[in-house]
Amino acid sequence: MNITLASTSIAPPAANPAAAKSVLRNEVLKNEKAARDFEALLLTPVLDALQKTFAGDAEDSKAPGASDYRQMGSQALAQAIAARGGIGIAQLVLRHLQPPKVSGGG
């Protein structure tokens, strides 16, 4: 899972405002995806631990590849949770990436 945060400090081209908006929108979309992926990355071990706790010591867990299958399920669940708003980690990351709001008209 590649996670890259796009820099929003790139100056948009002044000659074409429509192109500038498009570039900024692409940067915002990249940051949103990266934040969701990061949240999913953090949620995966938590969900995996929960699944191990509630699964108990079933005979199925001893089958070859069972832990890999469980890990894939935890990753898919974490990605689905993060894609639908998650637990707020992605929003915190996005808020941190926004430029500071300056009040005043100077």
Secondary structure, DSSP 4 states (H G I P E B T S, - for coil): ----PPPS-PPPPSS-HHHHHHHHHHHHHHHHHHHHHHHHHHHHHHHHHHHHHHH-S-GGGGSTTHHHHHHHHHHHHHHHHHHTTTTSHHHHHHHHHSPPP--S--
